[in-house]
Amino acid sequence: MKFLARPGSGINVSAMKKADVEEFFRRLQAQNPEPKGELNYINPYTLLVAVVLSAQATDVGVNKATGPLFKVVDTPEKMVALGEAKLKDYIKTIGLFNSKAKNVIKLSQILIDEHGSEVPADRDMLEKLPGVGRKTANVVLNIAFGQPTIAVDTHIFRVGNRTGLAPGKTPLEVEKKLEKAVPDAYRVHAHHWLILHGRYVCKARKPDCPACVVADLCRYKAKTTV
């Protein structure tokens, strides 16, 4: 996963002060006390499948495909029994569905053979599964197991840089800085607050600064006014 800084990303902004970071998350929490991810799932296994399918795809598009799929498949055994060809029929509206179908079948078999059909709550083990990178592993660990991981997608990468919350040139650099910067009290939900903020307020082309509850804390100089 490689992100390139785009104009307006604010990658050269100054880092936010510790007190401002605390206030930043306090406000996001006040606005949305229990943030949730937008991928639909039934259990840790279906969450893993949904996140693997969501690479370079929208959550809305993935949910449309997995709605019917998860009505018939909710375990690794059922997925392997379904088979790659039938899986493709369910997910053919999702980008890269051919390679994703192969990975889902392979990772399902590995879960059966090596993990007792359970999704491991361990990043290294998750990253050994086909189609699972650090971001996917972090999402699963956070949502399924409540671990305080932060999965840096394009939204978090942008918000981290633009606001000065965690300036960095790579997703891993932003992730590491967020791990240090985010106060412990906000770590479990930080991932969702930042994604939702980037998706609906701090948008890529035109951030909605007038509607932003943390605009005065943000280091981004080119704030919008309307």
PyMOL CGO cylinders between C-alpha atoms (Angstrom):
from pymol import cmd
from pymol.cgo import CYLINDER

trace = [
    CYLINDER, 0.00, 0.00, 0.00, 1.65, 3.21, -1.15, 0.3, 1, 1, 1, 1, 1, 1,
    CYLINDER, 1.65, 3.21, -1.15, 0.11, 6.64, -0.80, 0.3, 1, 1, 1, 1, 1, 1,
    CYLINDER, 0.11, 6.64, -0.80, 1.45, 9.71, -2.53, 0.3, 1, 1, 1, 1, 1, 1,
    CYLINDER, 1.45, 9.71, -2.53, 1.00, 13.13, -1.00, 0.3, 1, 1, 1, 1, 1, 1,
    CYLINDER, 1.00, 13.13, -1.00, -1.37, 15.19, -3.11, 0.3, 1, 1, 1, 1, 1, 1,
    CYLINDER, -1.37, 15.19, -3.11, -1.77, 18.96, -3.29, 0.3, 1, 1, 1, 1, 1, 1,
    CYLINDER, -1.77, 18.96, -3.29, -3.72, 20.06, -0.25, 0.3, 1, 1, 1, 1, 1, 1,
    CYLINDER, -3.72, 20.06, -0.25, -2.61, 17.10, 1.86, 0.3, 1, 1, 1, 1, 1, 1,
    CYLINDER, -2.61, 17.10, 1.86, -0.86, 19.50, 4.19, 0.3, 1, 1, 1, 1, 1, 1,
    CYLINDER, -0.86, 19.50, 4.19, 2.13, 17.21, 4.51, 0.3, 1, 1, 1, 1, 1, 1,
    CYLINDER, 2.13, 17.21, 4.51, 4.39, 20.13, 5.43, 0.3, 1, 1, 1, 1, 1, 1,
    CYLINDER, 4.39, 20.13, 5.43, 2.23, 21.48, 8.26, 0.3, 1, 1, 1, 1, 1, 1,
    CYLINDER, 2.23, 21.48, 8.26, 3.63, 21.75, 11.79, 0.3, 1, 1, 1, 1, 1, 1,
    CYLINDER, 3.63, 21.75, 11.79, 2.83, 19.02, 14.29, 0.3, 1, 1, 1, 1, 1, 1,
    CYLINDER, 2.83, 19.02, 14.29, -0.09, 19.59, 16.62, 0.3, 1, 1, 1, 1, 1, 1,
    CYLINDER, -0.09, 19.59, 16.62, 0.68, 20.29, 20.27, 0.3, 1, 1, 1, 1, 1, 1,
    CYLINDER, 0.68, 20.29, 20.27, -0.07, 17.61, 22.87, 0.3, 1, 1, 1, 1, 1, 1,
    CYLINDER, -0.07, 17.61, 22.87, -2.82, 19.64, 24.55, 0.3, 1, 1, 1, 1, 1, 1,
    CYLINDER, -2.82, 19.64, 24.55, -4.46, 20.25, 21.18, 0.3, 1, 1, 1, 1, 1, 1,
    CYLINDER, -4.46, 20.25, 21.18, -4.34, 16.53, 20.36, 0.3, 1, 1, 1, 1, 1, 1,
    CYLINDER, -4.34, 16.53, 20.36, -6.16, 15.78, 23.61, 0.3, 1, 1, 1, 1, 1, 1,
    CYLINDER, -6.16, 15.78, 23.61, -8.80, 18.40, 22.78, 0.3, 1, 1, 1, 1, 1, 1,
    CYLINDER, -8.80, 18.40, 22.78, -9.03, 17.13, 19.19, 0.3, 1, 1, 1, 1, 1, 1,
    CYLINDER, -9.03, 17.13, 19.19, -10.11, 13.67, 20.30, 0.3, 1, 1, 1, 1, 1, 1,
    CYLINDER, -10.11, 13.67, 20.30, -12.24, 14.95, 23.16, 0.3, 1, 1, 1, 1, 1, 1,
    CYLINDER, -12.24, 14.95, 23.16, -14.36, 16.82, 20.63, 0.3, 1, 1, 1, 1, 1, 1,
    CYLINDER, -14.36, 16.82, 20.63, -14.58, 13.90, 18.23, 0.3, 1, 1, 1, 1, 1, 1,
    CYLINDER, -14.58, 13.90, 18.23, -15.69, 11.70, 21.12, 0.3, 1, 1, 1, 1, 1, 1,
    CYLINDER, -15.69, 11.70, 21.12, -18.28, 14.23, 22.25, 0.3, 1, 1, 1, 1, 1, 1,
    CYLINDER, -18.28, 14.23, 22.25, -19.67, 14.34, 18.72, 0.3, 1, 1, 1, 1, 1, 1,
    CYLINDER, -19.67, 14.34, 18.72, -19.71, 10.55, 18.26, 0.3, 1, 1, 1, 1, 1, 1,
    CYLINDER, -19.71, 10.55, 18.26, -19.17, 8.60, 21.52, 0.3, 1, 1, 1, 1, 1, 1,
    CYLINDER, -19.17, 8.60, 21.52, -19.38, 5.12, 19.98, 0.3, 1, 1, 1, 1, 1, 1,
    CYLINDER, -19.38, 5.12, 19.98, -18.10, 5.26, 16.41, 0.3, 1, 1, 1, 1, 1, 1,
    CYLINDER, -18.10, 5.26, 16.41, -18.59, 2.19, 14.23, 0.3, 1, 1, 1, 1, 1, 1,
    CYLINDER, -18.59, 2.19, 14.23, -17.03, 0.93, 11.05, 0.3, 1, 1, 1, 1, 1, 1,
    CYLINDER, -17.03, 0.93, 11.05, -19.21, 0.97, 7.96, 0.3, 1, 1, 1, 1, 1, 1,
    CYLINDER, -19.21, 0.97, 7.96, -18.47, -2.54, 6.70, 0.3, 1, 1, 1, 1, 1, 1,
    CYLINDER, -18.47, -2.54, 6.70, -21.20, -5.03, 7.52, 0.3, 1, 1, 1, 1, 1, 1,
    CYLINDER, -21.20, -5.03, 7.52, -20.15, -8.31, 9.15, 0.3, 1, 1, 1, 1, 1, 1,
    CYLINDER, -20.15, -8.31, 9.15, -21.45, -11.08, 11.39, 0.3, 1, 1, 1, 1, 1, 1,
    CYLINDER, -21.45, -11.08, 11.39, -18.37, -12.35, 13.22, 0.3, 1, 1, 1, 1, 1, 1,
    CYLINDER, -18.37, -12.35, 13.22, -14.56, -11.95, 13.11, 0.3, 1, 1, 1, 1, 1, 1,
    CYLINDER, -14.56, -11.95, 13.11, -14.34, -14.24, 10.08, 0.3, 1, 1, 1, 1, 1, 1,
    CYLINDER, -14.34, -14.24, 10.08, -16.84, -12.32, 7.97, 0.3, 1, 1, 1, 1, 1, 1,
    CYLINDER, -16.84, -12.32, 7.97, -15.19, -9.08, 9.08, 0.3, 1, 1, 1, 1, 1, 1,
    CYLINDER, -15.19, -9.08, 9.08, -11.86, -10.38, 7.81, 0.3, 1, 1, 1, 1, 1, 1,
    CYLINDER, -11.86, -10.38, 7.81, -13.43, -11.32, 4.49, 0.3, 1, 1, 1, 1, 1, 1,
    CYLINDER, -13.43, -11.32, 4.49, -15.15, -7.95, 4.18, 0.3, 1, 1, 1, 1, 1, 1,
    CYLINDER, -15.15, -7.95, 4.18, -11.95, -6.03, 4.87, 0.3, 1, 1, 1, 1, 1, 1,
    CYLINDER, -11.95, -6.03, 4.87, -9.99, -8.12, 2.35, 0.3, 1, 1, 1, 1, 1, 1,
    CYLINDER, -9.99, -8.12, 2.35, -12.68, -7.40, -0.25, 0.3, 1, 1, 1, 1, 1, 1,
    CYLINDER, -12.68, -7.40, -0.25, -12.66, -3.68, 0.58, 0.3, 1, 1, 1, 1, 1, 1,
    CYLINDER, -12.66, -3.68, 0.58, -9.16, -3.06, -0.78, 0.3, 1, 1, 1, 1, 1, 1,
    CYLINDER, -9.16, -3.06, -0.78, -9.49, -0.42, -3.52, 0.3, 1, 1, 1, 1, 1, 1,
    CYLINDER, -9.49, -0.42, -3.52, -13.27, -0.57, -3.17, 0.3, 1, 1, 1, 1, 1, 1,
    CYLINDER, -13.27, -0.57, -3.17, -15.91, 1.35, -1.27, 0.3, 1, 1, 1, 1, 1, 1,
    CYLINDER, -15.91, 1.35, -1.27, -17.59, 0.05, 1.87, 0.3, 1, 1, 1, 1, 1, 1,
    CYLINDER, -17.59, 0.05, 1.87, -20.96, 0.62, 0.22, 0.3, 1, 1, 1, 1, 1, 1,
    CYLINDER, -20.96, 0.62, 0.22, -19.98, -1.52, -2.76, 0.3, 1, 1, 1, 1, 1, 1,
    CYLINDER, -19.98, -1.52, -2.76, -18.59, -4.28, -0.55, 0.3, 1, 1, 1, 1, 1, 1,
    CYLINDER, -18.59, -4.28, -0.55, -21.73, -4.33, 1.61, 0.3, 1, 1, 1, 1, 1, 1,
    CYLINDER, -21.73, -4.33, 1.61, -23.93, -4.77, -1.45, 0.3, 1, 1, 1, 1, 1, 1,
    CYLINDER, -23.93, -4.77, -1.45, -21.95, -7.87, -2.40, 0.3, 1, 1, 1, 1, 1, 1,
    CYLINDER, -21.95, -7.87, -2.40, -21.48, -9.36, 1.06, 0.3, 1, 1, 1, 1, 1, 1,
    CYLINDER, -21.48, -9.36, 1.06, -25.11, -8.95, 2.09, 0.3, 1, 1, 1, 1, 1, 1,
    CYLINDER, -25.11, -8.95, 2.09, -26.24, -11.96, 0.02, 0.3, 1, 1, 1, 1, 1, 1,
    CYLINDER, -26.24, -11.96, 0.02, -22.88, -13.75, 0.51, 0.3, 1, 1, 1, 1, 1, 1,
    CYLINDER, -22.88, -13.75, 0.51, -22.95, -13.69, 4.30, 0.3, 1, 1, 1, 1, 1, 1,
    CYLINDER, -22.95, -13.69, 4.30, -26.47, -15.11, 4.33, 0.3, 1, 1, 1, 1, 1, 1,
    CYLINDER, -26.47, -15.11, 4.33, -25.01, -18.39, 3.08, 0.3, 1, 1, 1, 1, 1, 1,
    CYLINDER, -25.01, -18.39, 3.08, -21.39, -18.16, 4.23, 0.3, 1, 1, 1, 1, 1, 1,
    CYLINDER, -21.39, -18.16, 4.23, -20.27, -17.19, 7.74, 0.3, 1, 1, 1, 1, 1, 1,
    CYLINDER, -20.27, -17.19, 7.74, -17.45, -19.67, 8.47, 0.3, 1, 1, 1, 1, 1, 1,
    CYLINDER, -17.45, -19.67, 8.47, -14.23, -20.73, 6.71, 0.3, 1, 1, 1, 1, 1, 1,
    CYLINDER, -14.23, -20.73, 6.71, -15.70, -24.19, 6.12, 0.3, 1, 1, 1, 1, 1, 1,
    CYLINDER, -15.70, -24.19, 6.12, -18.74, -22.80, 4.34, 0.3, 1, 1, 1, 1, 1, 1,
    CYLINDER, -18.74, -22.80, 4.34, -16.52, -20.55, 2.22, 0.3, 1, 1, 1, 1, 1, 1,
    CYLINDER, -16.52, -20.55, 2.22, -14.30, -23.41, 1.11, 0.3, 1, 1, 1, 1, 1, 1,
    CYLINDER, -14.30, -23.41, 1.11, -17.40, -25.49, 0.36, 0.3, 1, 1, 1, 1, 1, 1,
    CYLINDER, -17.40, -25.49, 0.36, -18.82, -22.62, -1.69, 0.3, 1, 1, 1, 1, 1, 1,
    CYLINDER, -18.82, -22.62, -1.69, -15.72, -22.59, -3.85, 0.3, 1, 1, 1, 1, 1, 1,
    CYLINDER, -15.72, -22.59, -3.85, -13.90, -19.94, -5.81, 0.3, 1, 1, 1, 1, 1, 1,
    CYLINDER, -13.90, -19.94, -5.81, -16.19, -19.93, -8.86, 0.3, 1, 1, 1, 1, 1, 1,
    CYLINDER, -16.19, -19.93, -8.86, -19.38, -19.37, -6.87, 0.3, 1, 1, 1, 1, 1, 1,
    CYLINDER, -19.38, -19.37, -6.87, -17.65, -16.82, -4.65, 0.3, 1, 1, 1, 1, 1, 1,
    CYLINDER, -17.65, -16.82, -4.65, -16.80, -14.82, -7.76, 0.3, 1, 1, 1, 1, 1, 1,
    CYLINDER, -16.80, -14.82, -7.76, -20.47, -14.68, -8.67, 0.3, 1, 1, 1, 1, 1, 1,
    CYLINDER, -20.47, -14.68, -8.67, -21.22, -13.00, -5.36, 0.3, 1, 1, 1, 1, 1, 1,
    CYLINDER, -21.22, -13.00, -5.36, -18.35, -10.47, -5.48, 0.3, 1, 1, 1, 1, 1, 1,
    CYLINDER, -18.35, -10.47, -5.48, -18.05, -9.78, -9.22, 0.3, 1, 1, 1, 1, 1, 1,
    CYLINDER, -18.05, -9.78, -9.22, -19.20, -6.17, -8.72, 0.3, 1, 1, 1, 1, 1, 1,
    CYLINDER, -19.20, -6.17, -8.72, -16.12, -5.50, -6.57, 0.3, 1, 1, 1, 1, 1, 1,
    CYLINDER, -16.12, -5.50, -6.57, -12.84, -4.44, -8.14, 0.3, 1, 1, 1, 1, 1, 1,
    CYLINDER, -12.84, -4.44, -8.14, -10.11, -7.10, -8.45, 0.3, 1, 1, 1, 1, 1, 1,
    CYLINDER, -10.11, -7.10, -8.45, -12.70, -9.76, -7.62, 0.3, 1, 1, 1, 1, 1, 1,
    CYLINDER, -12.70, -9.76, -7.62, -10.75, -12.57, -9.31, 0.3, 1, 1, 1, 1, 1, 1,
    CYLINDER, -10.75, -12.57, -9.31, -7.65, -12.23, -7.16, 0.3, 1, 1, 1, 1, 1, 1,
    CYLINDER, -7.65, -12.23, -7.16, -9.72, -11.45, -4.07, 0.3, 1, 1, 1, 1, 1, 1,
    CYLINDER, -9.72, -11.45, -4.07, -11.76, -14.62, -4.53, 0.3, 1, 1, 1, 1, 1, 1,
    CYLINDER, -11.76, -14.62, -4.53, -8.58, -16.69, -4.69, 0.3, 1, 1, 1, 1, 1, 1,
    CYLINDER, -8.58, -16.69, -4.69, -7.21, -15.04, -1.56, 0.3, 1, 1, 1, 1, 1, 1,
    CYLINDER, -7.21, -15.04, -1.56, -10.44, -15.52, 0.40, 0.3, 1, 1, 1, 1, 1, 1,
    CYLINDER, -10.44, -15.52, 0.40, -10.59, -19.22, -0.42, 0.3, 1, 1, 1, 1, 1, 1,
    CYLINDER, -10.59, -19.22, -0.42, -6.90, -19.68, 0.43, 0.3, 1, 1, 1, 1, 1, 1,
    CYLINDER, -6.90, -19.68, 0.43, -7.06, -17.78, 3.71, 0.3, 1, 1, 1, 1, 1, 1,
    CYLINDER, -7.06, -17.78, 3.71, -10.20, -19.70, 4.67, 0.3, 1, 1, 1, 1, 1, 1,
    CYLINDER, -10.20, -19.70, 4.67, -8.41, -23.01, 4.17, 0.3, 1, 1, 1, 1, 1, 1,
    CYLINDER, -8.41, -23.01, 4.17, -5.44, -21.77, 6.21, 0.3, 1, 1, 1, 1, 1, 1,
    CYLINDER, -5.44, -21.77, 6.21, -7.74, -20.74, 9.04, 0.3, 1, 1, 1, 1, 1, 1,
    CYLINDER, -7.74, -20.74, 9.04, -9.19, -24.27, 9.02, 0.3, 1, 1, 1, 1, 1, 1,
    CYLINDER, -9.19, -24.27, 9.02, -5.83, -26.03, 8.81, 0.3, 1, 1, 1, 1, 1, 1,
    CYLINDER, -5.83, -26.03, 8.81, -3.74, -23.87, 11.12, 0.3, 1, 1, 1, 1, 1, 1,
    CYLINDER, -3.74, -23.87, 11.12, -6.03, -21.89, 13.42, 0.3, 1, 1, 1, 1, 1, 1,
    CYLINDER, -6.03, -21.89, 13.42, -8.94, -24.15, 14.27, 0.3, 1, 1, 1, 1, 1, 1,
    CYLINDER, -8.94, -24.15, 14.27, -11.18, -22.10, 11.96, 0.3, 1, 1, 1, 1, 1, 1,
    CYLINDER, -11.18, -22.10, 11.96, -10.70, -19.05, 14.19, 0.3, 1, 1, 1, 1, 1, 1,
    CYLINDER, -10.70, -19.05, 14.19, -9.37, -15.65, 13.16, 0.3, 1, 1, 1, 1, 1, 1,
    CYLINDER, -9.37, -15.65, 13.16, -6.13, -15.09, 15.10, 0.3, 1, 1, 1, 1, 1, 1,
    CYLINDER, -6.13, -15.09, 15.10, -5.95, -11.99, 17.29, 0.3, 1, 1, 1, 1, 1, 1,
    CYLINDER, -5.95, -11.99, 17.29, -2.33, -11.46, 16.29, 0.3, 1, 1, 1, 1, 1, 1,
    CYLINDER, -2.33, -11.46, 16.29, -1.02, -9.07, 13.64, 0.3, 1, 1, 1, 1, 1, 1,
    CYLINDER, -1.02, -9.07, 13.64, 1.88, -11.27, 12.49, 0.3, 1, 1, 1, 1, 1, 1,
    CYLINDER, 1.88, -11.27, 12.49, -0.38, -14.28, 12.05, 0.3, 1, 1, 1, 1, 1, 1,
    CYLINDER, -0.38, -14.28, 12.05, -2.97, -12.22, 10.22, 0.3, 1, 1, 1, 1, 1, 1,
    CYLINDER, -2.97, -12.22, 10.22, -0.40, -10.76, 7.85, 0.3, 1, 1, 1, 1, 1, 1,
    CYLINDER, -0.40, -10.76, 7.85, 0.64, -14.26, 6.82, 0.3, 1, 1, 1, 1, 1, 1,
    CYLINDER, 0.64, -14.26, 6.82, -2.83, -14.84, 5.36, 0.3, 1, 1, 1, 1, 1, 1,
    CYLINDER, -2.83, -14.84, 5.36, -3.27, -14.26, 1.58, 0.3, 1, 1, 1, 1, 1, 1,
    CYLINDER, -3.27, -14.26, 1.58, -4.56, -10.78, 0.79, 0.3, 1, 1, 1, 1, 1, 1,
    CYLINDER, -4.56, -10.78, 0.79, -3.98, -9.49, 4.32, 0.3, 1, 1, 1, 1, 1, 1,
    CYLINDER, -3.98, -9.49, 4.32, -1.59, -6.59, 4.83, 0.3, 1, 1, 1, 1, 1, 1,
    CYLINDER, -1.59, -6.59, 4.83, -0.87, -4.44, 7.85, 0.3, 1, 1, 1, 1, 1, 1,
    CYLINDER, -0.87, -4.44, 7.85, -3.88, -2.18, 7.28, 0.3, 1, 1, 1, 1, 1, 1,
    CYLINDER, -3.88, -2.18, 7.28, -6.30, -5.10, 6.99, 0.3, 1, 1, 1, 1, 1, 1,
    CYLINDER, -6.30, -5.10, 6.99, -4.79, -6.76, 10.06, 0.3, 1, 1, 1, 1, 1, 1,
    CYLINDER, -4.79, -6.76, 10.06, -5.12, -3.56, 12.07, 0.3, 1, 1, 1, 1, 1, 1,
    CYLINDER, -5.12, -3.56, 12.07, -8.77, -3.14, 11.11, 0.3, 1, 1, 1, 1, 1, 1,
    CYLINDER, -8.77, -3.14, 11.11, -9.59, -6.69, 12.20, 0.3, 1, 1, 1, 1, 1, 1,
    CYLINDER, -9.59, -6.69, 12.20, -7.65, -6.38, 15.46, 0.3, 1, 1, 1, 1, 1, 1,
    CYLINDER, -7.65, -6.38, 15.46, -9.40, -3.11, 16.27, 0.3, 1, 1, 1, 1, 1, 1,
    CYLINDER, -9.40, -3.11, 16.27, -12.97, -3.98, 15.36, 0.3, 1, 1, 1, 1, 1, 1,
    CYLINDER, -12.97, -3.98, 15.36, -13.11, -7.71, 16.15, 0.3, 1, 1, 1, 1, 1, 1,
    CYLINDER, -13.11, -7.71, 16.15, -10.85, -7.80, 19.18, 0.3, 1, 1, 1, 1, 1, 1,
    CYLINDER, -10.85, -7.80, 19.18, -10.90, -4.25, 20.55, 0.3, 1, 1, 1, 1, 1, 1,
    CYLINDER, -10.90, -4.25, 20.55, -7.16, -3.76, 20.23, 0.3, 1, 1, 1, 1, 1, 1,
    CYLINDER, -7.16, -3.76, 20.23, -6.03, -0.10, 20.04, 0.3, 1, 1, 1, 1, 1, 1,
    CYLINDER, -6.03, -0.10, 20.04, -4.63, -0.42, 16.52, 0.3, 1, 1, 1, 1, 1, 1,
    CYLINDER, -4.63, -0.42, 16.52, -4.86, 2.28, 13.88, 0.3, 1, 1, 1, 1, 1, 1,
    CYLINDER, -4.86, 2.28, 13.88, -5.24, 1.22, 10.27, 0.3, 1, 1, 1, 1, 1, 1,
    CYLINDER, -5.24, 1.22, 10.27, -3.94, 4.04, 8.09, 0.3, 1, 1, 1, 1, 1, 1,
    CYLINDER, -3.94, 4.04, 8.09, -6.03, 4.24, 4.94, 0.3, 1, 1, 1, 1, 1, 1,
    CYLINDER, -6.03, 4.24, 4.94, -6.16, 7.19, 2.55, 0.3, 1, 1, 1, 1, 1, 1,
    CYLINDER, -6.16, 7.19, 2.55, -8.51, 9.08, 4.89, 0.3, 1, 1, 1, 1, 1, 1,
    CYLINDER, -8.51, 9.08, 4.89, -6.35, 8.74, 8.00, 0.3, 1, 1, 1, 1, 1, 1,
    CYLINDER, -6.35, 8.74, 8.00, -3.21, 9.44, 5.99, 0.3, 1, 1, 1, 1, 1, 1,
    CYLINDER, -3.21, 9.44, 5.99, -4.76, 12.70, 4.79, 0.3, 1, 1, 1, 1, 1, 1,
    CYLINDER, -4.76, 12.70, 4.79, -6.17, 13.74, 8.16, 0.3, 1, 1, 1, 1, 1, 1,
    CYLINDER, -6.17, 13.74, 8.16, -2.93, 12.92, 9.96, 0.3, 1, 1, 1, 1, 1, 1,
    CYLINDER, -2.93, 12.92, 9.96, -0.96, 15.11, 7.57, 0.3, 1, 1, 1, 1, 1, 1,
    CYLINDER, -0.96, 15.11, 7.57, -3.42, 17.90, 6.89, 0.3, 1, 1, 1, 1, 1, 1,
    CYLINDER, -3.42, 17.90, 6.89, -4.27, 18.61, 10.53, 0.3, 1, 1, 1, 1, 1, 1,
    CYLINDER, -4.27, 18.61, 10.53, -0.76, 18.24, 11.88, 0.3, 1, 1, 1, 1, 1, 1,
    CYLINDER, -0.76, 18.24, 11.88, -1.96, 15.39, 14.08, 0.3, 1, 1, 1, 1, 1, 1,
    CYLINDER, -1.96, 15.39, 14.08, 0.62, 12.96, 12.70, 0.3, 1, 1, 1, 1, 1, 1,
    CYLINDER, 0.62, 12.96, 12.70, 2.57, 14.29, 9.71, 0.3, 1, 1, 1, 1, 1, 1,
    CYLINDER, 2.57, 14.29, 9.71, 4.32, 11.55, 7.75, 0.3, 1, 1, 1, 1, 1, 1,
    CYLINDER, 4.32, 11.55, 7.75, 5.35, 10.57, 4.25, 0.3, 1, 1, 1, 1, 1, 1,
    CYLINDER, 5.35, 10.57, 4.25, 4.21, 6.94, 4.47, 0.3, 1, 1, 1, 1, 1, 1,
    CYLINDER, 4.21, 6.94, 4.47, 1.22, 5.15, 6.05, 0.3, 1, 1, 1, 1, 1, 1,
    CYLINDER, 1.22, 5.15, 6.05, 3.54, 3.38, 8.50, 0.3, 1, 1, 1, 1, 1, 1,
    CYLINDER, 3.54, 3.38, 8.50, 5.13, 6.67, 9.57, 0.3, 1, 1, 1, 1, 1, 1,
    CYLINDER, 5.13, 6.67, 9.57, 1.69, 8.19, 10.16, 0.3, 1, 1, 1, 1, 1, 1,
    CYLINDER, 1.69, 8.19, 10.16, 0.59, 5.08, 12.07, 0.3, 1, 1, 1, 1, 1, 1,
    CYLINDER, 0.59, 5.08, 12.07, 3.64, 5.16, 14.35, 0.3, 1, 1, 1, 1, 1, 1,
    CYLINDER, 3.64, 5.16, 14.35, 3.18, 8.87, 15.05, 0.3, 1, 1, 1, 1, 1, 1,
    CYLINDER, 3.18, 8.87, 15.05, -0.50, 8.36, 15.84, 0.3, 1, 1, 1, 1, 1, 1,
    CYLINDER, -0.50, 8.36, 15.84, 0.38, 5.55, 18.24, 0.3, 1, 1, 1, 1, 1, 1,
    CYLINDER, 0.38, 5.55, 18.24, 2.55, 8.01, 20.14, 0.3, 1, 1, 1, 1, 1, 1,
    CYLINDER, 2.55, 8.01, 20.14, 0.26, 11.01, 19.85, 0.3, 1, 1, 1, 1, 1, 1,
    CYLINDER, 0.26, 11.01, 19.85, -3.22, 9.62, 20.60, 0.3, 1, 1, 1, 1, 1, 1,
    CYLINDER, -3.22, 9.62, 20.60, -3.98, 9.67, 24.35, 0.3, 1, 1, 1, 1, 1, 1,
    CYLINDER, -3.98, 9.67, 24.35, -4.66, 6.23, 25.84, 0.3, 1, 1, 1, 1, 1, 1,
    CYLINDER, -4.66, 6.23, 25.84, -8.27, 7.11, 26.67, 0.3, 1, 1, 1, 1, 1, 1,
    CYLINDER, -8.27, 7.11, 26.67, -9.04, 7.54, 22.96, 0.3, 1, 1, 1, 1, 1, 1,
    CYLINDER, -9.04, 7.54, 22.96, -6.91, 4.80, 21.40, 0.3, 1, 1, 1, 1, 1, 1,
    CYLINDER, -6.91, 4.80, 21.40, -9.59, 2.14, 20.85, 0.3, 1, 1, 1, 1, 1, 1,
    CYLINDER, -9.59, 2.14, 20.85, -11.90, 4.42, 18.87, 0.3, 1, 1, 1, 1, 1, 1,
    CYLINDER, -11.90, 4.42, 18.87, -9.28, 6.71, 17.27, 0.3, 1, 1, 1, 1, 1, 1,
    CYLINDER, -9.28, 6.71, 17.27, -9.24, 4.58, 14.12, 0.3, 1, 1, 1, 1, 1, 1,
    CYLINDER, -9.24, 4.58, 14.12, -12.94, 5.12, 13.45, 0.3, 1, 1, 1, 1, 1, 1,
    CYLINDER, -12.94, 5.12, 13.45, -13.06, 8.77, 14.43, 0.3, 1, 1, 1, 1, 1, 1,
    CYLINDER, -13.06, 8.77, 14.43, -10.26, 9.61, 12.01, 0.3, 1, 1, 1, 1, 1, 1,
    CYLINDER, -10.26, 9.61, 12.01, -11.68, 7.57, 9.12, 0.3, 1, 1, 1, 1, 1, 1,
    CYLINDER, -11.68, 7.57, 9.12, -15.16, 9.05, 9.50, 0.3, 1, 1, 1, 1, 1, 1,
    CYLINDER, -15.16, 9.05, 9.50, -13.73, 12.54, 9.88, 0.3, 1, 1, 1, 1, 1, 1,
    CYLINDER, -13.73, 12.54, 9.88, -11.73, 12.12, 6.69, 0.3, 1, 1, 1, 1, 1, 1,
    CYLINDER, -11.73, 12.12, 6.69, -14.60, 10.52, 4.79, 0.3, 1, 1, 1, 1, 1, 1,
    CYLINDER, -14.60, 10.52, 4.79, -17.29, 13.07, 5.62, 0.3, 1, 1, 1, 1, 1, 1,
    CYLINDER, -17.29, 13.07, 5.62, -15.63, 16.29, 6.82, 0.3, 1, 1, 1, 1, 1, 1,
    CYLINDER, -15.63, 16.29, 6.82, -11.92, 16.51, 6.01, 0.3, 1, 1, 1, 1, 1, 1,
    CYLINDER, -11.92, 16.51, 6.01, -12.54, 15.36, 2.44, 0.3, 1, 1, 1, 1, 1, 1,
    CYLINDER, -12.54, 15.36, 2.44, -9.78, 15.11, -0.12, 0.3, 1, 1, 1, 1, 1, 1,
    CYLINDER, -9.78, 15.11, -0.12, -10.80, 17.68, -2.71, 0.3, 1, 1, 1, 1, 1, 1,
    CYLINDER, -10.80, 17.68, -2.71, -12.62, 20.16, -0.53, 0.3, 1, 1, 1, 1, 1, 1,
    CYLINDER, -12.62, 20.16, -0.53, -12.59, 19.80, 3.24, 0.3, 1, 1, 1, 1, 1, 1,
    CYLINDER, -12.59, 19.80, 3.24, -15.74, 21.04, 4.94, 0.3, 1, 1, 1, 1, 1, 1,
    CYLINDER, -15.74, 21.04, 4.94, -13.89, 23.29, 7.39, 0.3, 1, 1, 1, 1, 1, 1,
    CYLINDER, -13.89, 23.29, 7.39, -16.98, 25.36, 8.40, 0.3, 1, 1, 1, 1, 1, 1,
    CYLINDER, -16.98, 25.36, 8.40, -18.61, 22.16, 9.70, 0.3, 1, 1, 1, 1, 1, 1,
    CYLINDER, -18.61, 22.16, 9.70, -15.47, 20.83, 11.36, 0.3, 1, 1, 1, 1, 1, 1,
    CYLINDER, -15.47, 20.83, 11.36, -15.53, 20.63, 15.17, 0.3, 1, 1, 1, 1, 1, 1,
    CYLINDER, -15.53, 20.63, 15.17, -11.73, 20.73, 15.35, 0.3, 1, 1, 1, 1, 1, 1,
    CYLINDER, -11.73, 20.73, 15.35, -11.04, 23.40, 12.73, 0.3, 1, 1, 1, 1, 1, 1,
    CYLINDER, -11.04, 23.40, 12.73, -9.43, 25.80, 15.22, 0.3, 1, 1, 1, 1, 1, 1,
    CYLINDER, -9.43, 25.80, 15.22, -6.98, 23.09, 16.30, 0.3, 1, 1, 1, 1, 1, 1,
    CYLINDER, -6.98, 23.09, 16.30, -6.08, 22.08, 12.75, 0.3, 1, 1, 1, 1, 1, 1,
    CYLINDER, -6.08, 22.08, 12.75, -2.76, 23.25, 11.27, 0.3, 1, 1, 1, 1, 1, 1,
    CYLINDER, -2.76, 23.25, 11.27, -4.03, 23.22, 7.68, 0.3, 1, 1, 1, 1, 1, 1,
    CYLINDER, -4.03, 23.22, 7.68, -3.54, 26.69, 6.24, 0.3, 1, 1, 1, 1, 1, 1,
    CYLINDER, -3.54, 26.69, 6.24, -5.83, 26.52, 3.19, 0.3, 1, 1, 1, 1, 1, 1,
    CYLINDER, -5.83, 26.52, 3.19, -9.07, 26.09, 5.14, 0.3, 1, 1, 1, 1, 1, 1,
    CYLINDER, -9.07, 26.09, 5.14, -12.32, 26.44, 3.23, 0.3, 1, 1, 1, 1, 1, 1,
    CYLINDER, -12.32, 26.44, 3.23, -14.80, 29.12, 4.23, 0.3, 1, 1, 1, 1, 1, 1,
    CYLINDER, -14.80, 29.12, 4.23, -17.97, 27.93, 2.49, 0.3, 1, 1, 1, 1, 1, 1,
]
cmd.load_cgo(trace, "trace")
